[in-house]
Amino acid sequence: MLGQQAGRAIDQSACVWRMNNAPTAGFETDVGTRTTVRVVSHTSVPLLQQRQQRYFGEANETVYVIWGPYRNMRRDGKGTTYNELRKLARNYPHAKIYVTTEERMNYCDRVFKLETGKDRVTSGTYLSTGWFTLLLAMDVCHKIHIFGMINDTYCSLHRTAGHKKVPYHYYEAGSRDECAEYAIHENALYGGHRFITEKAVFAKWAKYHNITFSHPASIFPHTAS
């Protein structure tokens, strides 16, 4: 996304979704300023807590959807993430904070098994925030435009072509190269995000849903126009 100057196009969308703690401040020209929905992993909640007023203050109309495993989201006082979200809700009563149900989490697991033939738990897979975000977006959006997502063959094809290395997160200059990060996770025996596998599934979904991709553009075959 860096240097693409896509901010204006993003802000013109009817609904702008972002993931985890991805910021706009300082990157407005490339990623825009608006955030309608922010889907957040339980592991990223502490990052939002570090800047509570920015994310949850009264002036912020963003809807937050927090996902996480049952052990973190349980509501009997033992769910660590859920407990922290309750504190945020009390401190910022105008904040729009929602959490995924256990049923929804199980549904996302079932979709992964249906699409890949692999059980998420036994294969040692942690689904990414992108997985939860796209599944939710397909439920509620008639048209989806995704910015800054490579496809499942990008890294293998561009490695020999000397592709430009970019940080895994646009806002973390100097961090590990995106393709290096994907390779580590894809080959992890346990606890890795299967980013490449997920992107292959996204390419399949793009054939049946109105999904387009930019920066890089046209990376998924047969995407809807």
N, C-alpha and C positions, 0 to 999 in steps of 0.2 A: 504493500500500500504506500510505502514511503516514496514521495516524489511523483505520485500519480495524479495529484490534484483532483481527486474524486469527491471531495467533501461536498461541493455544491450539489452534485447528482445524488449523493446519499441523503442529504437534507431535504431534497425534493420528494423523497419517498413518503407515502402515506403513513408508513409505520417503520421505524428504524429499530432494529434489534442489535444488541451488542452482547458480548460474552464476558463473563468474569469481571475483572477490574479494568478492562481495556479503556484507557482514558481518551478524552477528546481534547482537553486543554493542552495546548502546545502542538497539536496535530490537526487543528481544524481544517486547514487547507486540503489535507489528504483524506481525513476520515469524517469530516463534518462536525456538527455541534449537537444535534438532536439525539435523544435516546428515548424511545417509547417503551421498549421492553428490554430488560437485562436479565439474561439467564446466567445463574451463578452456581458454580460447584461449591459443595460444602467446604472444600479445601481453600477456596478463595474468600470465604466470608471474613477471615481475619484481615485480609487486605482491604476490604471495604470498611471494616471497623476502624482502621487507621485514619480514615478520612470520612468519618461519619456524617459530618455536616454537609459535605459535598454530595454524598450519595443519598442521604436520607432526610435532608433538611426540607422545610415546608415548601420551598420554591421548586423542589424537584418533583415532577409529576411522573417520573418513571415507574413502571410496574416491575417489581423484582420477583423472579421465579427462582427459588433455591432448590437444587436437587442434592440428594445424598442418600446413602444407605440407611437402612432402618436403625442400625446401632447408633448413628449420629442424629437421626431425625425423630427418634421415638419421643413420645409426649408424656412419659411417666416420670419425668424428672431426671432420667438417665441419658437422654439424648443431648450430647454436648453442643452440637450445632443448633439444635432446636432451642435449647436454653438461651444461647447467645442471641438468637433471633427474637426471642420473647423480650429480652432486655432492650434490644433496638426498637421493637414495636412500642414498648412503654416510653422510651425516651423520645421517640419521634412518632407520635400518634397519627400523624397525617401520612406517614410512609405507607406505600402499597406493597406489602411484603407477603408473598405466597410461598408455600412449600409443596413439593411434589408428595403425593401419597405413596404408600408402599405398593398399592395396586399399580400406580403409574410406573414405578420403578420396575416392577415385575413385567409389565407390558413392554417396556423398552428392552429388557433382557430377552423376552420372547421374540421380539422383532429381530434382534441380533442373531439368535439361533436360527430363525426362519431364513434369514438372508445369507448366512454364512455356513450353516450346518454345524456350527460349534457352540457348545454351551459356554456362556460367558464365564461362569465360575470355574468349571473344570479346566478351561483353557487358560486360566490366569489372566483374564482380560478385565481392564477397567474401561468402561465406556467413557468417551470424551464429552465435554460440554457441548461440542459441536453436534454430537449424536442426539443428545436430548433437545438441543435447540432446533435442529432441522425437523425432527419428528413433531415437535410442538408447532412449529411454523406451518408444516404441511396440514395440520389439523385446523388451523384458523386463518390461513392466508390463501387467497386465490392465485396470487402471483408472488414469486420469490426471486429476488436478485441478490446473489451472494458476491461479496467483494473480497478479494485477497485470498482465495482458496485454490491451491494447486490440485491437480488430479493425481490418481494413483500411480501414473507412470512418469510424472514430471521429473522426479529425482533420478530415476534410473536412466532416462533418456538424455537428460541435460548434464549428467555427471561427466560424460565423455566429451560433451560439447562445451565444457567450461562455463556452466551456467553461473550467473551472478549470485553470490552467496548473500543471503539476507537473514537477519535475526529471526528466531522462532516467533517472537512477539515484536511488532513494529515499534513498541515503546520501550524495548530493552536493548538499546544499542550496545553492541559488543558481546551480547549473549550468544549461546551456541547457535550455529547455523541451522536453519529450518530443516533441511534434509538430514543433517546429522541427528537432530532430535527425533525425527520420524524413524530413522533406522534403529536407534537405541530402543525406542518403545516397541516397534514392530517385532523385534527379535528377543525381547525380554521374556524369560521363562515364566515370570509371574509378576502381576501388578503393572503391566504396561498398557498404554493406550494403543490400540491397533489402528493408527491413523491411516495407513495405506489401505488396509482392509475396509475401513469405514468409507474412504473416498471412492473405492470401487463400488460400494453399495450406493453411494450418493449418485454416481454416474448412472446406475440402473434406475434410481428413482427419477432422475431428471428426464428420462424417456417418457414418463407417464404423468409428471406434474409440470406445471409452468414454472420451471426453474432455469435461470440464466446465471452465468458467471462472468465476472470481470476482474481483470488484474491478477493473474493473467486471464485473457478472454478466450472463449471457445475452447477450453481445455478438456471439456467433457463431450464426447461424441453424442449426437442425437439429442442435444438439449432443445427445449422448446424455445421458439422465437418470441 
